[in-house]
């Protein structure tokens, strides 16, 4: 599905494994030989692939070799056999400077498997760029927003997004973000849950104050954003009371 959030996975571990070493075949050929099981219906990760080195060693293919061989025999539309130049550091920075964050992430989803080190590196680079520059609107309402939120929470830097949510008057989303924070970073979670579950209407704000006090890394900016939010709420309530008096009169 196009709108399905790309999976967040740990980096895959090396899969190379020596099967047999045969010195009798050393220098028998000047090129390596690759053997691929092309049986129809076998999943790419399960497909058997081995490489015979020029020194006679027979080993399992590496992830990089497997990706190329799968693309040769079972091509995926839009995926390149060679590493796309756009993902090289200099080109990637230039693309992000021009605001192509969404395009880069979509292209990475086509090119790489979700546990590929390159995919993880590219996603983290894009997410960090958005968080550092507070360009959250670039990914809102896209399938990549969940990955961005998970990234900034997991590395302990949700403050910029919290400020953004307060400025947008989205207190429900603030609570959701803080809930995720305390799931990933459980220290202080019990007190947070207790504050949030109180019957007081100020529970969400009190929970945010608890976060600022116990976990905030840029407390000054977040504190100011919360104060501005409270002031906006007071003004709105005052305007509503004035309007109610006018209506009653």
ZANU-927226 format. One record per residue (C-alpha): x, y, z; residue in three letters. Coordinates in nm, 2 decimals, always signed. Layout:
<tilos>
+--------+--------+--------+-----+
|      x |      y |      z |   r |
+--------+--------+--------+-----+
|      X |      Y |      Z | Ala |
...
+--------+--------+--------+-----+
</tilos>
This chain:
<tilos>
+--------+--------+--------+-----+
|      x |      y |      z |   r |
+--------+--------+--------+-----+
|  +0.00 |  +0.00 |  +0.00 | Unk |
|  +0.13 |  +0.34 |  -0.09 | Unk |
|  +0.02 |  +0.51 |  +0.23 | Unk |
|  +0.15 |  +0.23 |  +0.46 | Unk |
|  +0.43 |  +0.35 |  +0.69 | Unk |
|  +0.77 |  +0.20 |  +0.59 | Unk |
|  +0.88 |  -0.05 |  +0.86 | Unk |
|  +1.14 |  +0.06 |  +1.11 | Unk |
|  +1.39 |  -0.22 |  +1.15 | Unk |
|  +1.73 |  -0.28 |  +1.30 | Unk |
|  +2.03 |  -0.29 |  +1.06 | Unk |
|  +2.07 |  -0.63 |  +0.91 | Unk |
|  +2.37 |  -0.84 |  +1.02 | Unk |
|  +2.63 |  -0.98 |  +0.77 | Unk |
|  +2.51 |  -1.30 |  +0.61 | Unk |
|  +2.84 |  -1.41 |  +0.45 | Unk |
|  +2.94 |  -1.76 |  +0.55 | Unk |
|  +3.22 |  -1.99 |  +0.42 | Unk |
|  +3.07 |  -2.32 |  +0.31 | Unk |
|  +3.39 |  -2.49 |  +0.19 | Unk |
|  +3.75 |  -2.40 |  +0.11 | Unk |
|  +3.89 |  -2.60 |  -0.19 | Unk |
|  +4.26 |  -2.51 |  -0.26 | Unk |
|  +4.25 |  -2.74 |  -0.57 | Unk |
|  +4.03 |  -2.48 |  -0.74 | Unk |
|  +4.26 |  -2.19 |  -0.66 | Unk |
|  +4.33 |  -1.98 |  -0.97 | Unk |
|  +4.13 |  -2.22 |  -1.18 | Unk |
|  +3.95 |  -1.91 |  -1.31 | Unk |
|  +4.03 |  -1.54 |  -1.30 | Unk |
|  +3.67 |  -1.45 |  -1.22 | Unk |
|  +3.43 |  -1.53 |  -0.95 | Unk |
|  +3.13 |  -1.75 |  -1.02 | Unk |
|  +2.79 |  -1.68 |  -0.88 | Unk |
|  +2.52 |  -1.95 |  -0.85 | Unk |
|  +2.16 |  -1.85 |  -0.80 | Unk |
|  +1.85 |  -2.05 |  -0.73 | Unk |
|  +1.59 |  -1.89 |  -0.97 | Unk |
|  +1.30 |  -2.11 |  -0.86 | Unk |
|  +0.98 |  -1.92 |  -0.91 | Unk |
|  +0.79 |  -1.81 |  -0.60 | Unk |
|  +1.09 |  -1.82 |  -0.36 | Unk |
|  +1.11 |  -1.51 |  -0.14 | Unk |
|  +1.41 |  -1.29 |  -0.21 | Unk |
|  +1.55 |  -1.33 |  +0.14 | Unk |
|  +1.52 |  -1.71 |  +0.12 | Unk |
|  +1.66 |  -1.75 |  -0.23 | Unk |
|  +1.98 |  -1.96 |  -0.22 | Unk |
|  +2.29 |  -1.77 |  -0.36 | Unk |
|  +2.65 |  -1.87 |  -0.34 | Unk |
|  +2.98 |  -1.73 |  -0.47 | Unk |
|  +3.29 |  -1.93 |  -0.58 | Unk |
|  +3.60 |  -1.71 |  -0.52 | Unk |
|  +3.91 |  -1.73 |  -0.73 | Unk |
|  +4.10 |  -1.89 |  -0.44 | Unk |
|  +3.85 |  -2.19 |  -0.44 | Unk |
|  +3.64 |  -2.07 |  -0.14 | Unk |
|  +3.27 |  -2.13 |  -0.17 | Unk |
|  +3.06 |  -1.89 |  +0.04 | Unk |
|  +2.71 |  -1.75 |  +0.08 | Unk |
|  +2.65 |  -1.43 |  -0.11 | Unk |
|  +2.67 |  -1.10 |  +0.09 | Unk |
|  +2.36 |  -0.88 |  +0.12 | Unk |
|  +2.50 |  -0.64 |  -0.14 | Unk |
|  +2.55 |  -0.92 |  -0.39 | Unk |
|  +2.21 |  -1.07 |  -0.31 | Unk |
|  +2.04 |  -0.73 |  -0.37 | Unk |
|  +2.20 |  -0.70 |  -0.71 | Unk |
|  +2.13 |  -1.06 |  -0.81 | Unk |
|  +1.77 |  -1.04 |  -0.71 | Unk |
|  +1.73 |  -0.72 |  -0.92 | Unk |
|  +1.89 |  -0.89 |  -1.22 | Unk |
|  +1.67 |  -1.20 |  -1.21 | Unk |
|  +1.36 |  -1.06 |  -1.05 | Unk |
|  +1.37 |  -0.68 |  -1.12 | Unk |
|  +1.16 |  -0.44 |  -0.91 | Unk |
|  +1.02 |  -0.15 |  -1.11 | Unk |
|  +1.21 |  +0.17 |  -1.03 | Unk |
|  +1.50 |  +0.00 |  -0.85 | Unk |
|  +1.85 |  +0.04 |  -0.99 | Unk |
|  +2.12 |  -0.22 |  -0.98 | Unk |
|  +2.38 |  +0.04 |  -0.91 | Unk |
|  +2.38 |  +0.27 |  -0.61 | Unk |
|  +2.19 |  +0.59 |  -0.71 | Unk |
|  +2.40 |  +0.90 |  -0.72 | Unk |
|  +2.13 |  +1.11 |  -0.55 | Unk |
|  +2.20 |  +0.92 |  -0.22 | Unk |
|  +2.57 |  +1.02 |  -0.21 | Unk |
|  +2.63 |  +1.26 |  +0.07 | Unk |
|  +2.69 |  +1.57 |  -0.13 | Unk |
|  +2.40 |  +1.51 |  -0.36 | Unk |
|  +2.17 |  +1.41 |  -0.07 | Unk |
|  +2.25 |  +1.74 |  +0.11 | Unk |
|  +2.18 |  +1.94 |  -0.20 | Unk |
|  +1.84 |  +1.77 |  -0.25 | Unk |
|  +1.75 |  +1.83 |  +0.12 | Unk |
|  +1.85 |  +2.20 |  +0.09 | Unk |
|  +1.60 |  +2.22 |  -0.20 | Unk |
|  +1.32 |  +2.07 |  +0.01 | Unk |
|  +1.30 |  +1.73 |  -0.16 | Unk |
|  +1.27 |  +1.53 |  +0.16 | Unk |
|  +0.95 |  +1.35 |  +0.06 | Unk |
|  +1.09 |  +1.26 |  -0.28 | Unk |
|  +1.41 |  +1.12 |  -0.13 | Unk |
|  +1.23 |  +0.90 |  +0.12 | Unk |
|  +0.99 |  +0.77 |  -0.15 | Unk |
|  +1.30 |  +0.69 |  -0.37 | Unk |
|  +1.48 |  +0.52 |  -0.08 | Unk |
|  +1.17 |  +0.29 |  -0.02 | Unk |
|  +1.19 |  +0.17 |  -0.38 | Unk |
|  +1.57 |  +0.13 |  -0.39 | Unk |
|  +1.65 |  -0.04 |  -0.05 | Unk |
|  +1.51 |  -0.30 |  +0.18 | Unk |
|  +1.41 |  -0.15 |  +0.52 | Unk |
|  +1.70 |  -0.31 |  +0.71 | Unk |
|  +1.96 |  -0.20 |  +0.46 | Unk |
|  +2.22 |  +0.02 |  +0.63 | Unk |
|  +2.19 |  +0.27 |  +0.34 | Unk |
|  +1.81 |  +0.30 |  +0.39 | Unk |
|  +1.85 |  +0.36 |  +0.76 | Unk |
|  +2.12 |  +0.62 |  +0.71 | Unk |
|  +1.93 |  +0.81 |  +0.44 | Unk |
|  +1.61 |  +0.81 |  +0.65 | Unk |
|  +1.79 |  +0.93 |  +0.96 | Unk |
|  +1.96 |  +1.21 |  +0.76 | Unk |
|  +1.62 |  +1.32 |  +0.62 | Unk |
|  +1.45 |  +1.30 |  +0.96 | Unk |
|  +1.72 |  +1.49 |  +1.14 | Unk |
|  +1.72 |  +1.76 |  +0.87 | Unk |
|  +1.35 |  +1.81 |  +0.92 | Unk |
|  +1.37 |  +1.81 |  +1.30 | Unk |
|  +1.67 |  +2.05 |  +1.30 | Unk |
|  +1.49 |  +2.30 |  +1.07 | Unk |
|  +1.14 |  +2.24 |  +1.21 | Unk |
|  +1.01 |  +2.16 |  +0.86 | Unk |
|  +0.75 |  +1.91 |  +0.99 | Unk |
|  +0.48 |  +2.02 |  +0.74 | Unk |
|  +0.69 |  +1.86 |  +0.46 | Unk |
|  +0.60 |  +1.51 |  +0.58 | Unk |
|  +0.26 |  +1.56 |  +0.75 | Unk |
|  -0.01 |  +1.35 |  +0.59 | Unk |
|  +0.25 |  +1.13 |  +0.43 | Unk |
|  +0.34 |  +0.77 |  +0.51 | Unk |
|  +0.68 |  +0.89 |  +0.64 | Unk |
|  +0.55 |  +1.09 |  +0.94 | Unk |
|  +0.55 |  +0.79 |  +1.17 | Unk |
|  +0.91 |  +0.71 |  +1.10 | Unk |
|  +1.01 |  +1.08 |  +1.16 | Unk |
|  +0.82 |  +1.08 |  +1.50 | Unk |
|  +0.98 |  +0.75 |  +1.60 | Unk |
|  +1.32 |  +0.88 |  +1.51 | Unk |
|  +1.30 |  +1.20 |  +1.71 | Unk |
|  +1.15 |  +1.03 |  +2.01 | Unk |
|  +1.40 |  +0.74 |  +2.01 | Unk |
|  +1.70 |  +0.97 |  +2.01 | Unk |
|  +1.54 |  +1.19 |  +2.28 | Unk |
|  +1.48 |  +1.50 |  +2.07 | Unk |
|  +1.10 |  +1.56 |  +2.05 | Unk |
|  +1.11 |  +1.92 |  +2.17 | Unk |
|  +1.10 |  +2.09 |  +1.83 | Unk |
|  +0.79 |  +1.88 |  +1.73 | Unk |
|  +0.63 |  +1.95 |  +2.06 | Unk |
|  +0.67 |  +2.32 |  +2.00 | Unk |
|  +0.53 |  +2.28 |  +1.65 | Unk |
|  +0.22 |  +2.10 |  +1.79 | Unk |
|  +0.16 |  +2.36 |  +2.06 | Unk |
|  +0.18 |  +2.64 |  +1.80 | Unk |
|  -0.08 |  +2.44 |  +1.59 | Unk |
|  -0.31 |  +2.40 |  +1.90 | Unk |
|  -0.29 |  +2.02 |  +1.88 | Unk |
|  -0.28 |  +1.92 |  +2.25 | Unk |
|  -0.41 |  +1.57 |  +2.17 | Unk |
|  -0.10 |  +1.51 |  +1.95 | Unk |
|  +0.12 |  +1.65 |  +2.23 | Unk |
|  -0.02 |  +1.39 |  +2.47 | Unk |
|  +0.03 |  +1.11 |  +2.21 | Unk |
|  +0.39 |  +1.21 |  +2.15 | Unk |
|  +0.47 |  +1.22 |  +2.52 | Unk |
|  +0.30 |  +0.88 |  +2.56 | Unk |
|  +0.53 |  +0.74 |  +2.30 | Unk |
|  +0.83 |  +0.91 |  +2.47 | Unk |
|  +0.76 |  +0.73 |  +2.80 | Unk |
|  +0.71 |  +0.40 |  +2.63 | Unk |
|  +1.05 |  +0.42 |  +2.47 | Unk |
|  +1.21 |  +0.60 |  +2.77 | Unk |
|  +1.03 |  +0.46 |  +3.07 | Unk |
|  +1.20 |  +0.67 |  +3.34 | Unk |
|  +0.92 |  +0.89 |  +3.48 | Unk |
|  +0.65 |  +0.70 |  +3.30 | Unk |
|  +0.45 |  +0.62 |  +3.61 | Unk |
|  +0.43 |  +0.98 |  +3.72 | Unk |
|  +0.34 |  +1.09 |  +3.37 | Unk |
|  +0.05 |  +0.83 |  +3.35 | Unk |
|  -0.07 |  +0.94 |  +3.70 | Unk |
|  -0.08 |  +1.30 |  +3.60 | Unk |
|  -0.25 |  +1.23 |  +3.27 | Unk |
|  -0.52 |  +1.01 |  +3.42 | Unk |
|  -0.62 |  +1.27 |  +3.67 | Unk |
|  -0.97 |  +1.42 |  +3.63 | Unk |
|  -0.83 |  +1.77 |  +3.62 | Unk |
|  -0.89 |  +1.94 |  +3.29 | Unk |
|  -0.53 |  +2.06 |  +3.31 | Unk |
|  -0.40 |  +1.70 |  +3.30 | Unk |
|  -0.23 |  +1.73 |  +2.95 | Unk |
|  -0.06 |  +2.06 |  +3.04 | Unk |
|  +0.05 |  +1.92 |  +3.37 | Unk |
|  +0.19 |  +1.61 |  +3.19 | Unk |
|  +0.38 |  +1.84 |  +2.95 | Unk |
|  +0.52 |  +2.04 |  +3.25 | Unk |
|  +0.63 |  +1.71 |  +3.40 | Unk |
|  +0.82 |  +1.63 |  +3.07 | Unk |
|  +0.98 |  +1.97 |  +3.06 | Unk |
|  +1.10 |  +1.93 |  +3.42 | Unk |
|  +1.22 |  +1.58 |  +3.39 | Unk |
|  +1.33 |  +1.52 |  +3.03 | Unk |
|  +1.34 |  +1.85 |  +2.83 | Unk |
|  +1.67 |  +1.91 |  +2.66 | Unk |
|  +1.58 |  +2.26 |  +2.53 | Unk |
|  +1.36 |  +2.36 |  +2.82 | Unk |
|  +1.37 |  +2.73 |  +2.75 | Unk |
|  +1.21 |  +2.72 |  +2.40 | Unk |
|  +0.96 |  +2.46 |  +2.50 | Unk |
|  +0.87 |  +2.64 |  +2.82 | Unk |
|  +0.80 |  +2.96 |  +2.62 | Unk |
|  +0.59 |  +2.77 |  +2.37 | Unk |
|  +0.38 |  +2.63 |  +2.65 | Unk |
|  +0.33 |  +2.97 |  +2.80 | Unk |
|  +0.23 |  +3.11 |  +2.47 | Unk |
|  -0.02 |  +2.82 |  +2.43 | Unk |
|  -0.17 |  +2.89 |  +2.77 | Unk |
|  -0.20 |  +3.26 |  +2.69 | Unk |
|  -0.38 |  +3.18 |  +2.36 | Unk |
|  -0.62 |  +2.95 |  +2.55 | Unk |
|  -0.69 |  +3.22 |  +2.80 | Unk |
|  -0.77 |  +3.47 |  +2.53 | Unk |
|  -0.99 |  +3.23 |  +2.35 | Unk |
|  -1.18 |  +3.16 |  +2.67 | Unk |
|  -1.22 |  +3.53 |  +2.74 | Unk |
|  -1.35 |  +3.59 |  +2.39 | Unk |
|  -1.60 |  +3.31 |  +2.43 | Unk |
|  -1.72 |  +3.46 |  +2.76 | Unk |
|  -1.76 |  +3.80 |  +2.60 | Unk |
|  -1.96 |  +3.65 |  +2.31 | Unk |
|  -2.18 |  +3.45 |  +2.55 | Unk |
|  -2.26 |  +3.77 |  +2.74 | Unk |
|  -2.35 |  +3.95 |  +2.42 | Unk |
|  -2.57 |  +3.66 |  +2.32 | Unk |
|  -2.74 |  +3.66 |  +2.66 | Unk |
|  -2.80 |  +4.03 |  +2.65 | Unk |
+--------+--------+--------+-----+
</tilos>
